[in-house]
Amino acid sequence: YRAPELVMEETVYSSKVDIWACGCIMAQMCNKGYEPLFPGEDRIKQLGAILKIIGTPSEEDMMDVGSEEARKYIRKHHASLPGVRFREMLQAPEGGPLSDEALDLLTRMLTFSPAKRITAVEAMRHPYLAEFYDVEDEQFPIDTFELDLDSYDMEDITVVKSLIFDIAREIRRVFHGLSEPEPELPPDPTPISRPQPGSFGSSSCSVLASASSAAFCP
């Protein structure tokens, strides 16, 4: 579910990565057998899977995304992929062909360039989601927030999880007008998956650290 900018080692990105993830989930719901649309064991295989489906981006779109090493990799190994039409490979969850509205929303969510990708508000207002749209959903009382990451040990996955949990808890409190104390972060028994030698996984939190640019060296 990683967006191209994450796979291509971009260090500055926006909520458009979540729009891409939503597109991946929608595509999986419409895929036969509910299989992920872009499977990949590492960054390079993930990028290859993405380009095989959506096609090679234009030079203009590539310049908006990722590291120069990643762009060189695309030019050398995936220079002219035509892509696949979503209409030919996906179907409506209830069966039958996807509607024009569904195809349009999916295509706009799975757009390579984050600058051209649909926004969350635009997606909520899309005709495909008209029956679920409520204008009050856009009246969110929290703007952007900042974290002083230099004050924390970001190599400690427990610290990272606690920060994310605290942010989500505060958003929930403000959004719902809650005044009572929120629960503490529960213990997490899930073992941490560490990058294996030869993979292109970043540090313990890919949102806060980028992988080495050498990953895409030819």
N, C-alpha and C positions, 0 to 999 in steps of 0.2 A: 504493500500500500504506500510505499515511498514515492514521493513526487520526483520528477526528473531532476529538479534542483538539488534535492537531497542526495540522490544517487550520484550526481555529478559533482559532489563536494562543494556546493555553494555554502558560504559561511554566513551570509545574510539573507534571510528569507522571511516570508510573512505567513498569514493564516491561509494563503492560497494552497499551502501544502495540505491543509485539512480538506479543502475543496477537492483536491486530487484524490485523497483517500476516500471521500464520500463517493466520487465517481467510480473508484475501484469496487466499493461495496455494492453499488447499484449494478455495475457490470457483472459482478459475481452472482447476484440474484437472478440475472437474466442469462447467465451462461449455463449450458447444458451440464448437468451434474453439479452445478453450483461450484465449479472450480475457479480459483483465482485467475484473473485475466493476465497478470504479469508475474508468474512465479520466477523465483531466482534465488540461488544459494549465496550469491555475493553481489557486490555492486555492478561488476561487469556483466554478469548474466542477467541481472535485473534490468540494466539499461538495454541490453540486447532484446529482452522480451518486450519492453516498452516500445522500442523502435520498430520491431517486427509487426506490431499491431497498428500503431499510429503513424508509422512511416518516418523517414528521415526529415527532421525539421529544416526550415530554411536557414541560411546563414544568418539572417537578421534575427530570427528567433533564438538560434544557438548563442548568439552574443549576449543574450540576456541571462543566460543560465550557466552555472557551474564554473569550474576551473578551465584554464587553457589546455591543460593536459587531457581533460575529459573531452573537450571539443576536438582536439587533435585525434583522439581515439575514434570519435564518431566519423570524422572525415576519412580516416584510413580504413575503418572496418565496416561502417554502415553508411556509406556515402549516398546510396540511391535506393533505399527501401521504399516501395510504393505504399505500404500499409495495407490494412484490411478494412473493408466496409463493415461497420458494426451491424448493419441490417442483415448482412449475410452470415454472421457468426453468432448473433444473440437472438433471443426471443423473449416475449413478454413472460413474466413469472407465472401468469395463469395460462400460458400457452398461446401460440399464434405469434404473428410478427409484432415487433415493437412499433408503437405509434410514432408518428412524426414528432410529436412533442417530446416523447421519451428519448428518441434519438438525438434531438436537438440539445436537450439538457445534458445527456451523457457526453456528447461531443464537446460541449462547452466546458464541462467539468474536467474532461481528460484532454485538455489542450496543453501542448508542450510548454509554451511560454506562459509563465505566471502572470505577466502583464496583460495577456489576452484572455486568461482564464476567467470564468464567471466568478463574481463575488458571492458571498453568502446571502446578502440581501437580494441580489438579482436572482439567485437560485430559488429563494423562498417565494419570490414573485413570479416565477416561471409558470406558464400555463399548465405544465404537467402536474404541478403541485397546487393548482388553484383550489381544489376542494379542501386542502389542509391549511391554507394560508390564513393567518390572523395578524392584522396590522399591529396588535399589541405585542407580538413576539419581537418586533423590532425596537420596542421601547425599553432597551436594556440600560440599567442605571450605572453601569461601570464602563469607563473608557479604558484606555490602555493603562498598564501598570508597569512599574520598573522594579528590578531586583538588583541589589548590589552584590553581584556574584563574587566580587573580590573578597567579600567577607565570609565566604563559605568554601569548604573543601569540596569542590565539584568532582573530584575523583572518587569520592565516597558515594556509592549508589544509594545508601540509606539516607544521606543528606539530600540528594536530588529528589528522591521519592517524597521525603517530608516536605520539601519546598513546594512541589507540585500539589500535594495534598492540602497544604495550608492555603495556597492560592484558590484551589477549587472550593474549599470550605468557605473562604471569605466571599467569593462570588455568589455562592449559594445563599449565604447569610444576607447579603445586600439585596439580591434579586428577590428573595422571598420575604424580606423584611423581618428576619428572625432576630431575636434578641437573646435567646438562651445560648449557653455555651455549646459549641459543636463537639462531637466526639473526637477523641484523640486518634491518631493514626494507628490502625491495628497492626499487629505483627504480620510480616509477609513471609510465609513459609516457602515461597517459590524460589528455587535456586536461580542465581544470576547466570545468564548465558554470556560467556566471554567470547570475543572473536577468536577464531581458530587461526593458526598460522596459514598464510596464503589467502585469507579472506580479506575483504575490504570493509569490514565493520569498523566503526569508529570506536571511541572510548565508551564507557558505560552509559553515557547519555548522548545519543547522536544529535539531539536538539541543541546541545551546548558545546559540542566539540566536533571538529571535522576530521576526516581521515587524511592520511598523508596524500599529497598530490601525486606521489609516485605510483599510486594504485592504477592510474590510467596511462602511464608511460608506455609507448608502443614496445 
